[in-house]
Amino acid sequence: MEYAEEIVRFPASDGLVLDGRLAYPWAAPPVAGLVVFAPHPVLGGDMDNNVVAALWRDLVADVPLLRLRFDYRGVGASASPRPGVPLFEIWDLPPGPGIDAGWPDAESALTFLRGTLARVAPGAPIVLAGFSYGAILALASMARGCARGPAILVSPPVGAFTWEGLAARTPELLLIGAREDFAVGEAELRAFGVRAGPNARVEVLEASDHFWRGEESRITALASAWLRPRLPAPQPQER
């Protein structure tokens, strides 16, 4: 399926302007939206990260989705709240990955995608995907009632996620971990999957680590097979 890619700018909640990439299908209206959340900026997270770009580009590549990836404040061409201040001072990486610094930008991206999707496919759902810290932002979006899934979380550091009641708000959830992942162990990930409820599925892949270099296709193949039956069917095109 052929997609057009557009550079987009959208406002964050405090007036900053964020930079993103929006892809939309040429030949069919989207059946859903997709937003991909990047890893933590202090740890090199941006929308060109290998896992982020692979999910944005290759997740159910033959299904028409309105696809958004973006940079957080102070990253790339996204505006900085304090120009000239080093990124690590703006974000101030805490002992756990927390959500406070990134939540306004995640919420703004969801608002932008929801508004854009409503103009071309009213009522279509939004799929969440996130890698590492981005997976925590996806969880926060569900826990705070801003999105209802389905969601794909790659290497989520779930030890930092403490919200209660997630199971009641998570219709469908796929958690993907790596056997050699330093950020989340298999036992911890599987325990979190149990707490997340019966609609959560956990997959741990061999011969991988947290960064998934050279392993991106394994993530997208697994996630695509899981997501495909959970999406609305494409609408037949008029001839």
N, C-alpha and C positions, 0 to 999 in steps of 0.2 A: 504494500500500500504506500502510495506516495504522500509525503507530508511537505508542507511549507513551513519554514522556520522564520519567526519574527522576533526581533529585539523589542522587549517591552520594558516600560518603566511604570511603576505603580507606587502609590504612597504608603508609607508605614503609618502606624497610628499616631506617631508624634511629629508627622510632617516631613520626615526624611523620605527620600525617593530611592527605591530599591531597583536593581537591575536584574532582568530575567530573560529567559528564552521560552517562547511559546511556540509549540508546533501543533498544526492542525491539518486534518486530512483534506486532500483536494476533492476526492470523488464521493464522499459520503458524510452525512452529518455525524458528529461524535455521539457515541452511545454513553459516554461517561467522561469525566475529567480525571486527570492524574496530576498530583503534585508530588515532587520528590524533594525531600529535605536533606541537606548536606551535613557532613560531620562538623565538629566544632572548629570554628575559624582559627583558634590558637594552635590547633593540631593540623592545620593545613586544609581545613574543610572549605570547599567552594563548589560551585555548580559544575565545574569541569573535573571533579573527582572521578576516578575510574568507575566506581560503583554507581554513583549518581548518574553519570552520563549513560551508562549501560542500561539502567532501569528506565531512564527517560526515553531512550532511543529504541530499545529492543523488547521491553515488556509488552506481551501480546502485540507484536509489531504489525500483525495483519488485521487488527481490530481498530476501528476509528475512535481514537481518544483525543481529547484536547489536553495536551501535555505541557506542564509547566515545571521548570527548574529555575532557581534564582540564587543570588548571593545575599547573605545577611549584611546588615549595616557595617560599613567600614571595610568590606571585602570587595575586591575588584572595582567595578564602576558604581557600586552602591554607595550612597552618601554616608559619610562618617559623622557621628554626633560631635566629634572633637577632631577636626582636621589637623593633621600633623602629629597626633598622639599615636604611639605604637599600638598595634592591634591588641597585644596581650594586656595593655592597660585598659583598653576599652571593654574588653570581654572579661578580664580577670578570672581566669579559669579556677573554679573552686575545687575543693577536695573531691566532690562528686560532680557529674556533668550538669546537674540542675537544669531548670528550664527558664529561669527568669530573664536572662539576657536575650535569649533567642525567641521567646514566646511572642513578643509584639510583631516580629517579622514573620513568623509562621502564621499567625492569625491574619496578618495583612495579605499574605500570599493566598490563603484560603478565601478571603473576601474577594480578592481580585479574580481568582479563578471561578468562584461561584457566580460572580456577576457576569463574567465573559461567557460562561457556559449557559447561563440563563437566556442569553440573547440568541444562541444558536441551537440549543437543545434543552428547552425548559423541562425541569423535573429530573434531569439526568443526575445520577449519583456521582460522587467524587471518591476516587481511589487514593489512598494515602500510601506513600512509600518513603522509607527513611533508612539511612545508614548510620550506625554508631549514634552519635548525639542526635542526628536527624531522626532516628527511630524513637528517641525519647520525646521529641517534639510531636511526632505522629501520635504517640500514646497520649500525650497531653491534650492533643486536639480531640481525641475521643473522650477522654475522661472529663473534659470541660464542656462536652456537648457540642463542640463546633463541627464535628464530622462524625459520621456513623459507619465508616468503613465501606468496603473491605480494606484491610491494611496489610502491607508487607513490610516487615521489620528485619533488617539485615544487621547482624552483630549488635543487637541492642544491649547497652550496659544496664540491664534491668535492676541491678542492685541499688540504683539511685532512684528508682521509681516506686513511690510509696502510696499512691492514691488508692483509696478503697472504692469498691463498687464498679471496678472496671468491667467485670463479667457482664453486668446488666447493660452496659453501653457498648459492647463489642459484638456486632453481628458476625463478623468473620475476621480472623486474624491469623497470619502466617508469620512465624518467627524462624529465621534462618541463622544458624550459627556455624562456626568453623571448629573443627576438632582441636586446633592449636590456637584458638582465639584467646589472647591475654585479657580482653575486656570483659568477657562473660564465659564462665565455664559451662559445660554441658549440663551438669546437675542443676546449677542455678537457673539456666534457661528453661529446662524442663519443669522445674518447680514453679517458675513464673507462669508457664503455659497452663499448668493446672489451676493456679489462682485466677488466671484470666478467663477461665470458663470452658465449657464444652465446645465452643466454636473456635477455639484456638488450636492450631496445629504447629508442632515444633519439628524442625528438620535440622540435623547436625551433619555436615558434610566432612568427609575425610580429606586429608592432604591439602588443607587450607589453613590460612591464618587470618588475622583480623583485617588485613588490607586487601585480600582477594585479588592480588595482581596475577593476571593470566587466568583467573578463575571466574571472570565476570559472566561468561556464557553459561556456566553451571547455575549461577544465581537466577539469571533471566529465564532459563529453560524451566527450572523448578517453579519459579514464581508464575510464569505464564501458564503452565499446566494447571496450577492451583486456581489462578484468577479467572481463566477463560469461562468456566461454567457459572461463575458468579456475576457475570456482566450481562446487561440486557442484550438481546439479539439485535444486530444491525437492522435498520429499516430497509425494506426493498426499495430500489431506486426506480423512479419513473423513467420510462423509455420514450 
